[in-house]
Amino acid sequence: MILASLGSSFSAMVTGSSLLIAVPVAALAGLVSFLSPCVVPLVPGYLSYVTGLAGSDLAQARRGRMLAGSVLFVAGFTVVFVAAGVFVGGLGVVLLRYQRLLQVVLGAATIVFGLSFIGLLPGMSRELRVHRRPVVGLAGAPLLGVLFGLGWTPCIGPTLGAVLTLAANEASMGRGAVLAVAYCLGLGVPFVLVAVAFRSGMGALAVVKRHYAWVMRAGGGLLVVLGVLLVSGAWSTLMDVARGWASRYGTVL
């Protein structure tokens, strides 16, 4: 009974808002963050740290250990990003009366994020990191994830900022949390997949490294387009269409 009620409430929240489109956008932003030059080159090091294994031993490591370490790491930064999504979504509730102005301001900020991601605004390439080393191994994996979440690098900052922009636009703590979780799935699932299939995963990342420029352009372009939609008001129109579609075909969950 309780589960059915919760499911119904969550379904209503999704179909009654712009999450039908915003969630895939947030997940794609997370994937772009993972593929960025700030994350991909560090994946072997992070995996070595969260499993407590030397880099040369990762290929022979048990999948269970690799899976546990990577999931705990992802859980760590998910806590940070979801907390941020809840806070920004709640802030949007307070500023709901200024929703149109908020859309324009946040849309303009998202355009700046996109240009920064592409590399057209190098002055914004500073990073904030917490330089404390957690305990090596599975016990330290969640803490390393938290520190990773707190150390928004230049490549992660723009995409995460765009997702938080959507959270503020939703003006709901619950929807802000949903968008943050979607972002974390886009960022975290590839990390877990590489951990579980280390050899083939590193081969795939090698291909990504050869096409960094295109990844950055595509990711930055996505953010710029999102920003333009928000500034122009086209995002709200698109959301109205999505809500109409959802109400016509019933619940999506």
Number of C-alpha atoms within 10 A of each C-alpha: 6 7 8 9 10 11 13 14 11 17 15 17 16 22 21 18 17 22 23 18 15 22 21 15 22 29 22 20 28 28 22 23 30 23 24 22 18 14 18 19 16 11 17 19 13 22 26 21 24 28 24 21 18 14 13 10 11 20 17 10 16 11 15 11 19 26 20 18 27 29 21 21 31 25 19 21 24 24 19 18 24 23 16 19 29 24 19 24 27 21 17 24 17 14 16 17 10 11 17 17 13 19 23 18 15 22 28 19 20 30 25 21 26 29 22 23 30 23 17 12 13 12 8 16 13 12 12 11 13 13 9 9 11 16 15 15 18 21 16 20 28 25 21 27 25 20 21 20 21 15 17 18 18 21 26 24 21 28 27 23 19 27 27 28 26 31 31 29 27 24 21 23 23 19 27 31 23 22 29 30 22 24 29 27 20 22 26 24 17 16 26 23 15 22 31 21 14 21 13 14 16 18 11 12 16 13 10 17 15 10 12 15 15 12 20 23 16 16 26 27 17 20 30 25 15 22 27 17 20 26 22 14 15 13 20 16 13 14 18 15 12 19 19 14 13 18 13 9 9 12 14 11 10
